[in-house]
Amino acid sequence: MNFFPHRLNQLLQPISVRLAAWYALAATTTLACLFFAGYVLLQNHLINGLDLLNAAEFKQLKSHLGSDYKTLTGEVINARIRETTDYASVLFYINVDNPQKGMLFHSTNLNGRSMPDIKGEHSFNITMDGIGELRVSEYFLPPFEVSIGTPLHQVRSVMDGYMIVCLTLLGGMLLVSTSIGYYLSRLALRPVRLISETANHIHSDNLSHRIPVSEVNDEISDLGRMLNQMFDRLELSFNQIRRFSAEASHELKTPLSLVRLYAEKMLLDANRSNHDQDTLLELLEEVARLDRIIEELLFLSRAEANAITLNLKPINPARFLQDFELDACTLAEHHGRAFFHTHDGEGCISFDDSRMRQVLLNLLTNALNVSPPGGKVTLRSRLDEGLWRFSVEDEGPGLPAEEYERIFERFVRITPPNSEDKGNGLGLAICRSIVELHRGRIFATAAANDTGLQIVIEIPEAVS
């Protein structure tokens, strides 16, 4: 029921289409108003022409009657009028009425009928059966009333032809104005599209890119300059955050190493109570956790600065995954889950096996943590047409679609109920950095069973 309004709303969403529609509507409406005014003026002009014909016929009739018509008998008057009107019976319909004595004359084409009278009107339109529409003019020739009618079918034919021409031209105007309006709107909005495309390609890893701004001082140029100023501030803020993250991580490594050494030294003291030893062990676990976070932050900082060199070498993905399957099955069994993997396609692809193993372990750990006890994690791999595509799929509760992109940001943790996840929210950020170093891409989507999450990775076969 609501399909057509919904479809129309979808079609009118682009501003270029809306501008073209408004332009076409304005141009077509303007032309329609001009055509309507022309219709009224032309119709009035043609009808006035008929009134002039009626007036000319009355003058001719009056001249044939002569100035002594009042002294003539009815038969003589009838004969004189008929001499005048018989030759024009194709064009004119004439009544001569004497209000005191009744109808004095009918033209032969009226077949004995009288044209109806409209009181108070000198010129008017009537319709008679068998004759059609007439333009009637009434004149007073004391003591007679003369009615002269002229057919309107020629006027109506001209006006119908005019209407057909106008409608045809309006249809053409609608098509032409829509095309011109769409072209002009696209031309006018080209700078806006350029701004949108450039801004869409600016990410955290290429904040130095800027929107090209023309020297013309218009609203579009002002918008471009304003966005460039905003990107300047964003780039400065990002650089400060990255520098702080790298420097803070580096500065914290030495104090943490000292804390770990002191704790290990104190743990070797045989005089420590069991409670103290348990406390020291917990301290060492937290120090190790902080050390892992610092290492991961340093890795992310180096990756963003392109300071990491990959050890790329041609590797058969099928053999690589077979080796990984041994550790994956052991890890899954430890969590009370099952691991399965499939691979399709033959050939080799260049990648850093240690970094890619790190990616798979991170994804596997996350999938095991969110899958229910007894559930399974599936790794699907395919090498085809220059692309290695693999995915890790769990049987967990999944995520809302709006969270698919956010989970790859730093320190973002979306932990389902009863999850065993004790991570720090950096695992997927590291996975994304490693994949991007391979010039690949990583993204999340719903699992095939619609109950879990699927992380998909695509690595191109040739890495430059």
Contacts in CASP RR format, 6 or more apart in sequence:
PFRMAT RR
TARGET T0000
AUTHOR 0000-0000-0000
METHOD contacts of the structure
MODEL  1
MNFFPHRLNQLLQPISVRLAAWYALAATTTLACLFFAGYVLLQNHLINGL
DLLNAAEFKQLKSHLGSDYKTLTGEVINARIRETTDYASVLFYINVDNPQ
KGMLFHSTNLNGRSMPDIKGEHSFNITMDGIGELRVSEYFLPPFEVSIGT
PLHQVRSVMDGYMIVCLTLLGGMLLVSTSIGYYLSRLALRPVRLISETAN
HIHSDNLSHRIPVSEVNDEISDLGRMLNQMFDRLELSFNQIRRFSAEASH
ELKTPLSLVRLYAEKMLLDANRSNHDQDTLLELLEEVARLDRIIEELLFL
SRAEANAITLNLKPINPARFLQDFELDACTLAEHHGRAFFHTHDGEGCIS
FDDSRMRQVLLNLLTNALNVSPPGGKVTLRSRLDEGLWRFSVEDEGPGLP
AEEYERIFERFVRITPPNSEDKGNGLGLAICRSIVELHRGRIFATAAAND
TGLQIVIEIPEAVS
11 17 0 8 1.000
12 18 0 8 1.000
12 21 0 8 1.000
15 185 0 8 1.000
15 189 0 8 1.000
16 182 0 8 1.000
16 185 0 8 1.000
16 186 0 8 1.000
16 189 0 8 1.000
17 182 0 8 1.000
17 185 0 8 1.000
19 181 0 8 1.000
19 184 0 8 1.000
19 185 0 8 1.000
19 188 0 8 1.000
19 189 0 8 1.000
20 178 0 8 1.000
20 181 0 8 1.000
20 182 0 8 1.000
20 184 0 8 1.000
20 185 0 8 1.000
21 178 0 8 1.000
23 177 0 8 1.000
23 178 0 8 1.000
23 180 0 8 1.000
23 181 0 8 1.000
23 184 0 8 1.000
23 185 0 8 1.000
24 174 0 8 1.000
24 177 0 8 1.000
24 178 0 8 1.000
24 181 0 8 1.000
27 173 0 8 1.000
27 177 0 8 1.000
28 170 0 8 1.000
28 171 0 8 1.000
28 173 0 8 1.000
28 174 0 8 1.000
28 177 0 8 1.000
31 169 0 8 1.000
31 170 0 8 1.000
31 173 0 8 1.000
32 166 0 8 1.000
32 170 0 8 1.000
35 166 0 8 1.000
35 169 0 8 1.000
35 170 0 8 1.000
39 159 0 8 1.000
39 162 0 8 1.000
39 163 0 8 1.000
39 166 0 8 1.000
42 158 0 8 1.000
42 159 0 8 1.000
42 162 0 8 1.000
43 155 0 8 1.000
43 159 0 8 1.000
46 155 0 8 1.000
46 158 0 8 1.000
46 159 0 8 1.000
47 135 0 8 1.000
47 152 0 8 1.000
47 155 0 8 1.000
50 135 0 8 1.000
50 150 0 8 1.000
50 152 0 8 1.000
50 155 0 8 1.000
51 123 0 8 1.000
51 135 0 8 1.000
51 137 0 8 1.000
53 91 0 8 1.000
53 92 0 8 1.000
53 150 0 8 1.000
54 92 0 8 1.000
54 123 0 8 1.000
54 135 0 8 1.000
54 136 0 8 1.000
54 137 0 8 1.000
54 148 0 8 1.000
54 149 0 8 1.000
54 150 0 8 1.000
55 137 0 8 1.000
55 139 0 8 1.000
57 88 0 8 1.000
57 92 0 8 1.000
57 94 0 8 1.000
57 148 0 8 1.000
58 137 0 8 1.000
58 139 0 8 1.000
58 146 0 8 1.000
58 148 0 8 1.000
60 84 0 8 1.000
61 81 0 8 1.000
61 84 0 8 1.000
61 85 0 8 1.000
61 94 0 8 1.000
61 146 0 8 1.000
61 148 0 8 1.000
62 141 0 8 1.000
64 80 0 8 1.000
64 81 0 8 1.000
64 83 0 8 1.000
64 84 0 8 1.000
65 72 0 8 1.000
65 77 0 8 1.000
65 80 0 8 1.000
65 81 0 8 1.000
65 141 0 8 1.000
66 80 0 8 1.000
69 77 0 8 1.000
69 80 0 8 1.000
69 141 0 8 1.000
70 142 0 8 1.000
70 143 0 8 1.000
72 80 0 8 1.000
74 104 0 8 1.000
77 96 0 8 1.000
77 104 0 8 1.000
77 105 0 8 1.000
78 104 0 8 1.000
78 105 0 8 1.000
81 94 0 8 1.000
81 96 0 8 1.000
81 105 0 8 1.000
82 105 0 8 1.000
85 92 0 8 1.000
85 94 0 8 1.000
85 107 0 8 1.000
86 108 0 8 1.000
89 107 0 8 1.000
89 108 0 8 1.000
89 109 0 8 1.000
90 109 0 8 1.000
91 150 0 8 1.000
91 151 0 8 1.000
92 107 0 8 1.000
92 148 0 8 1.000
92 149 0 8 1.000
92 150 0 8 1.000
93 107 0 8 1.000
93 109 0 8 1.000
93 110 0 8 1.000
93 115 0 8 1.000
93 131 0 8 1.000
93 134 0 8 1.000
93 148 0 8 1.000
93 149 0 8 1.000
93 150 0 8 1.000
94 105 0 8 1.000
94 106 0 8 1.000
94 107 0 8 1.000
94 110 0 8 1.000
94 146 0 8 1.000
94 147 0 8 1.000
94 148 0 8 1.000
94 149 0 8 1.000
95 103 0 8 1.000
95 105 0 8 1.000
95 106 0 8 1.000
95 107 0 8 1.000
95 110 0 8 1.000
95 114 0 8 1.000
95 115 0 8 1.000
95 146 0 8 1.000
95 147 0 8 1.000
96 103 0 8 1.000
96 104 0 8 1.000
96 105 0 8 1.000
96 144 0 8 1.000
96 145 0 8 1.000
96 146 0 8 1.000
96 147 0 8 1.000
97 103 0 8 1.000
97 104 0 8 1.000
97 114 0 8 1.000
97 144 0 8 1.000
97 145 0 8 1.000
97 146 0 8 1.000
97 147 0 8 1.000
98 104 0 8 1.000
98 143 0 8 1.000
98 144 0 8 1.000
98 145 0 8 1.000
99 143 0 8 1.000
99 145 0 8 1.000
100 143 0 8 1.000
103 114 0 8 1.000
104 144 0 8 1.000
106 112 0 8 1.000
106 113 0 8 1.000
106 114 0 8 1.000
109 131 0 8 1.000
110 131 0 8 1.000
113 128 0 8 1.000
115 126 0 8 1.000
115 128 0 8 1.000
115 134 0 8 1.000
115 136 0 8 1.000
115 147 0 8 1.000
115 149 0 8 1.000
116 126 0 8 1.000
116 128 0 8 1.000
117 138 0 8 1.000
117 147 0 8 1.000
118 124 0 8 1.000
118 126 0 8 1.000
121 138 0 8 1.000
122 137 0 8 1.000
122 138 0 8 1.000
123 135 0 8 1.000
123 136 0 8 1.000
123 137 0 8 1.000
123 138 0 8 1.000
124 135 0 8 1.000
124 136 0 8 1.000
125 133 0 8 1.000
125 134 0 8 1.000
125 135 0 8 1.000
125 136 0 8 1.000
125 152 0 8 1.000
126 133 0 8 1.000
126 134 0 8 1.000
126 136 0 8 1.000
127 133 0 8 1.000
127 134 0 8 1.000
128 134 0 8 1.000
131 151 0 8 1.000
132 151 0 8 1.000
132 152 0 8 1.000
132 153 0 8 1.000
133 151 0 8 1.000
133 152 0 8 1.000
133 153 0 8 1.000
133 156 0 8 1.000
134 149 0 8 1.000
134 150 0 8 1.000
134 151 0 8 1.000
134 152 0 8 1.000
135 149 0 8 1.000
135 150 0 8 1.000
135 151 0 8 1.000
135 152 0 8 1.000
135 155 0 8 1.000
136 147 0 8 1.000
136 148 0 8 1.000
136 149 0 8 1.000
137 147 0 8 1.000
137 148 0 8 1.000
137 149 0 8 1.000
138 145 0 8 1.000
138 146 0 8 1.000
138 147 0 8 1.000
139 145 0 8 1.000
139 146 0 8 1.000
139 147 0 8 1.000
139 148 0 8 1.000
140 146 0 8 1.000
191 214 0 8 1.000
191 220 0 8 1.000
191 221 0 8 1.000
192 220 0 8 1.000
192 223 0 8 1.000
194 211 0 8 1.000
194 212 0 8 1.000
195 211 0 8 1.000
195 220 0 8 1.000
195 223 0 8 1.000
195 224 0 8 1.000
195 227 0 8 1.000
198 209 0 8 1.000
198 210 0 8 1.000
198 211 0 8 1.000
198 212 0 8 1.000
199 211 0 8 1.000
199 227 0 8 1.000
201 209 0 8 1.000
202 209 0 8 1.000
202 231 0 8 1.000
204 238 0 8 1.000
204 304 0 8 1.000
205 304 0 8 1.000
205 436 0 8 1.000
207 231 0 8 1.000
207 234 0 8 1.000
207 235 0 8 1.000
207 238 0 8 1.000
207 239 0 8 1.000
208 235 0 8 1.000
209 231 0 8 1.000
210 228 0 8 1.000
210 231 0 8 1.000
211 224 0 8 1.000
211 227 0 8 1.000
211 228 0 8 1.000
211 231 0 8 1.000
213 221 0 8 1.000
213 224 0 8 1.000
213 225 0 8 1.000
213 228 0 8 1.000
214 220 0 8 1.000
214 221 0 8 1.000
215 221 0 8 1.000
242 301 0 8 1.000
242 304 0 8 1.000
242 305 0 8 1.000
245 297 0 8 1.000
245 300 0 8 1.000
245 301 0 8 1.000
246 297 0 8 1.000
246 298 0 8 1.000
246 301 0 8 1.000
246 302 0 8 1.000
246 305 0 8 1.000
248 297 0 8 1.000
249 294 0 8 1.000
249 297 0 8 1.000
249 298 0 8 1.000
249 301 0 8 1.000
250 298 0 8 1.000
252 290 0 8 1.000
252 294 0 8 1.000
253 291 0 8 1.000
253 294 0 8 1.000
256 287 0 8 1.000
256 290 0 8 1.000
256 291 0 8 1.000
256 294 0 8 1.000
259 283 0 8 1.000
259 287 0 8 1.000
260 284 0 8 1.000
260 287 0 8 1.000
260 288 0 8 1.000
260 291 0 8 1.000
263 280 0 8 1.000
263 283 0 8 1.000
263 284 0 8 1.000
263 287 0 8 1.000
264 284 0 8 1.000
266 272 0 8 1.000
266 276 0 8 1.000
266 280 0 8 1.000
267 277 0 8 1.000
267 280 0 8 1.000
267 281 0 8 1.000
267 284 0 8 1.000
272 280 0 8 1.000
289 424 0 8 1.000
292 424 0 8 1.000
293 424 0 8 1.000
293 426 0 8 1.000
296 424 0 8 1.000
296 426 0 8 1.000
296 427 0 8 1.000
296 430 0 8 1.000
297 426 0 8 1.000
299 308 0 8 1.000
299 430 0 8 1.000
299 433 0 8 1.000
300 410 0 8 1.000
300 426 0 8 1.000
300 429 0 8 1.000
300 430 0 8 1.000
300 433 0 8 1.000
302 308 0 8 1.000
303 433 0 8 1.000
303 434 0 8 1.000
303 436 0 8 1.000
303 437 0 8 1.000
304 433 0 8 1.000
308 437 0 8 1.000
310 351 0 8 1.000
310 352 0 8 1.000
310 355 0 8 1.000
310 437 0 8 1.000
310 438 0 8 1.000
311 352 0 8 1.000
311 353 0 8 1.000
311 354 0 8 1.000
311 355 0 8 1.000
312 350 0 8 1.000
312 351 0 8 1.000
312 352 0 8 1.000
312 463 0 8 1.000
313 350 0 8 1.000
313 351 0 8 1.000
313 352 0 8 1.000
313 353 0 8 1.000
314 348 0 8 1.000
314 349 0 8 1.000
314 350 0 8 1.000
315 348 0 8 1.000
315 349 0 8 1.000
315 350 0 8 1.000
315 351 0 8 1.000
315 353 0 8 1.000
316 346 0 8 1.000
316 347 0 8 1.000
316 348 0 8 1.000
317 343 0 8 1.000
317 347 0 8 1.000
317 348 0 8 1.000
317 349 0 8 1.000
317 381 0 8 1.000
317 383 0 8 1.000
317 388 0 8 1.000
317 390 0 8 1.000
318 343 0 8 1.000
318 345 0 8 1.000
318 346 0 8 1.000
318 381 0 8 1.000
318 383 0 8 1.000
320 353 0 8 1.000
320 356 0 8 1.000
321 341 0 8 1.000
321 343 0 8 1.000
321 379 0 8 1.000
321 381 0 8 1.000
321 390 0 8 1.000
324 357 0 8 1.000
324 360 0 8 1.000
325 339 0 8 1.000
325 341 0 8 1.000
327 361 0 8 1.000
328 339 0 8 1.000
328 341 0 8 1.000
328 360 0 8 1.000
328 364 0 8 1.000
328 377 0 8 1.000
328 379 0 8 1.000
329 339 0 8 1.000
331 339 0 8 1.000
331 361 0 8 1.000
331 364 0 8 1.000
331 365 0 8 1.000
331 368 0 8 1.000
332 338 0 8 1.000
332 339 0 8 1.000
332 364 0 8 1.000
332 368 0 8 1.000
332 376 0 8 1.000
332 377 0 8 1.000
335 368 0 8 1.000
335 369 0 8 1.000
335 420 0 8 1.000
336 373 0 8 1.000
336 374 0 8 1.000
336 375 0 8 1.000
337 368 0 8 1.000
337 371 0 8 1.000
337 373 0 8 1.000
337 374 0 8 1.000
337 375 0 8 1.000
337 376 0 8 1.000
337 377 0 8 1.000
338 374 0 8 1.000
338 375 0 8 1.000
338 376 0 8 1.000
338 377 0 8 1.000
339 364 0 8 1.000
339 376 0 8 1.000
339 377 0 8 1.000
339 378 0 8 1.000
339 379 0 8 1.000
340 376 0 8 1.000
340 377 0 8 1.000
340 378 0 8 1.000
340 379 0 8 1.000
341 378 0 8 1.000
341 379 0 8 1.000
341 380 0 8 1.000
341 381 0 8 1.000
342 378 0 8 1.000
342 379 0 8 1.000
342 380 0 8 1.000
342 381 0 8 1.000
343 381 0 8 1.000
343 382 0 8 1.000
343 383 0 8 1.000
344 381 0 8 1.000
344 382 0 8 1.000
344 383 0 8 1.000
344 384 0 8 1.000
345 382 0 8 1.000
345 383 0 8 1.000
345 384 0 8 1.000
346 383 0 8 1.000
347 383 0 8 1.000
349 383 0 8 1.000
349 386 0 8 1.000
349 388 0 8 1.000
349 459 0 8 1.000
349 461 0 8 1.000
350 461 0 8 1.000
350 462 0 8 1.000
350 463 0 8 1.000
351 388 0 8 1.000
351 438 0 8 1.000
351 459 0 8 1.000
351 463 0 8 1.000
352 434 0 8 1.000
352 437 0 8 1.000
352 438 0 8 1.000
355 434 0 8 1.000
355 437 0 8 1.000
355 438 0 8 1.000
356 434 0 8 1.000
356 438 0 8 1.000
356 459 0 8 1.000
358 430 0 8 1.000
358 434 0 8 1.000
359 430 0 8 1.000
359 431 0 8 1.000
359 434 0 8 1.000
359 435 0 8 1.000
359 457 0 8 1.000
360 379 0 8 1.000
360 392 0 8 1.000
362 427 0 8 1.000
362 428 0 8 1.000
362 430 0 8 1.000
362 431 0 8 1.000
363 392 0 8 1.000
363 431 0 8 1.000
363 455 0 8 1.000
364 377 0 8 1.000
364 379 0 8 1.000
364 392 0 8 1.000
366 394 0 8 1.000
366 421 0 8 1.000
366 427 0 8 1.000
366 428 0 8 1.000
366 455 0 8 1.000
367 377 0 8 1.000
367 392 0 8 1.000
367 393 0 8 1.000
367 394 0 8 1.000
367 453 0 8 1.000
367 455 0 8 1.000
368 377 0 8 1.000
368 394 0 8 1.000
368 420 0 8 1.000
369 419 0 8 1.000
369 420 0 8 1.000
369 421 0 8 1.000
370 394 0 8 1.000
370 396 0 8 1.000
370 397 0 8 1.000
370 398 0 8 1.000
370 416 0 8 1.000
370 419 0 8 1.000
370 421 0 8 1.000
370 452 0 8 1.000
370 453 0 8 1.000
371 377 0 8 1.000
371 394 0 8 1.000
371 395 0 8 1.000
371 396 0 8 1.000
372 395 0 8 1.000
372 396 0 8 1.000
372 418 0 8 1.000
375 395 0 8 1.000
376 395 0 8 1.000
377 392 0 8 1.000
377 393 0 8 1.000
377 394 0 8 1.000
377 395 0 8 1.000
378 392 0 8 1.000
378 393 0 8 1.000
379 390 0 8 1.000
379 391 0 8 1.000
379 392 0 8 1.000
379 393 0 8 1.000
380 390 0 8 1.000
380 391 0 8 1.000
380 393 0 8 1.000
381 388 0 8 1.000
381 389 0 8 1.000
381 390 0 8 1.000
382 388 0 8 1.000
382 389 0 8 1.000
382 390 0 8 1.000
383 389 0 8 1.000
383 461 0 8 1.000
386 460 0 8 1.000
386 461 0 8 1.000
386 462 0 8 1.000
387 458 0 8 1.000
387 459 0 8 1.000
387 460 0 8 1.000
387 461 0 8 1.000
388 458 0 8 1.000
388 459 0 8 1.000
388 460 0 8 1.000
388 461 0 8 1.000
389 456 0 8 1.000
389 457 0 8 1.000
389 458 0 8 1.000
389 459 0 8 1.000
390 456 0 8 1.000
390 457 0 8 1.000
391 454 0 8 1.000
391 455 0 8 1.000
391 456 0 8 1.000
391 457 0 8 1.000
392 454 0 8 1.000
392 455 0 8 1.000
393 447 0 8 1.000
393 448 0 8 1.000
393 452 0 8 1.000
393 453 0 8 1.000
393 454 0 8 1.000
393 455 0 8 1.000
394 447 0 8 1.000
394 452 0 8 1.000
394 453 0 8 1.000
394 454 0 8 1.000
395 447 0 8 1.000
395 449 0 8 1.000
395 451 0 8 1.000
395 452 0 8 1.000
396 416 0 8 1.000
396 451 0 8 1.000
396 452 0 8 1.000
396 453 0 8 1.000
397 416 0 8 1.000
397 417 0 8 1.000
397 451 0 8 1.000
397 452 0 8 1.000
398 416 0 8 1.000
398 446 0 8 1.000
398 447 0 8 1.000
398 451 0 8 1.000
398 452 0 8 1.000
398 453 0 8 1.000
399 407 0 8 1.000
399 414 0 8 1.000
399 444 0 8 1.000
399 453 0 8 1.000
401 446 0 8 1.000
403 414 0 8 1.000
404 443 0 8 1.000
404 444 0 8 1.000
404 445 0 8 1.000
405 443 0 8 1.000
405 444 0 8 1.000
406 412 0 8 1.000
407 414 0 8 1.000
407 428 0 8 1.000
407 444 0 8 1.000
408 428 0 8 1.000
408 429 0 8 1.000
408 431 0 8 1.000
408 432 0 8 1.000
408 442 0 8 1.000
408 444 0 8 1.000
409 429 0 8 1.000
410 425 0 8 1.000
410 426 0 8 1.000
410 429 0 8 1.000
411 424 0 8 1.000
411 425 0 8 1.000
411 426 0 8 1.000
412 425 0 8 1.000
412 428 0 8 1.000
412 429 0 8 1.000
413 421 0 8 1.000
413 423 0 8 1.000
413 424 0 8 1.000
413 425 0 8 1.000
415 421 0 8 1.000
428 455 0 8 1.000
431 442 0 8 1.000
431 455 0 8 1.000
431 457 0 8 1.000
432 442 0 8 1.000
435 441 0 8 1.000
435 442 0 8 1.000
435 457 0 8 1.000
435 459 0 8 1.000
436 442 0 8 1.000
438 459 0 8 1.000
438 460 0 8 1.000
438 463 0 8 1.000
439 459 0 8 1.000
439 460 0 8 1.000
439 463 0 8 1.000
439 464 0 8 1.000
440 457 0 8 1.000
440 458 0 8 1.000
440 459 0 8 1.000
440 460 0 8 1.000
441 457 0 8 1.000
441 458 0 8 1.000
442 455 0 8 1.000
442 456 0 8 1.000
442 457 0 8 1.000
442 458 0 8 1.000
443 455 0 8 1.000
443 456 0 8 1.000
444 453 0 8 1.000
444 454 0 8 1.000
444 455 0 8 1.000
444 456 0 8 1.000
445 453 0 8 1.000
445 454 0 8 1.000
445 456 0 8 1.000
446 452 0 8 1.000
446 453 0 8 1.000
446 454 0 8 1.000
447 453 0 8 1.000
447 454 0 8 1.000
448 454 0 8 1.000
END
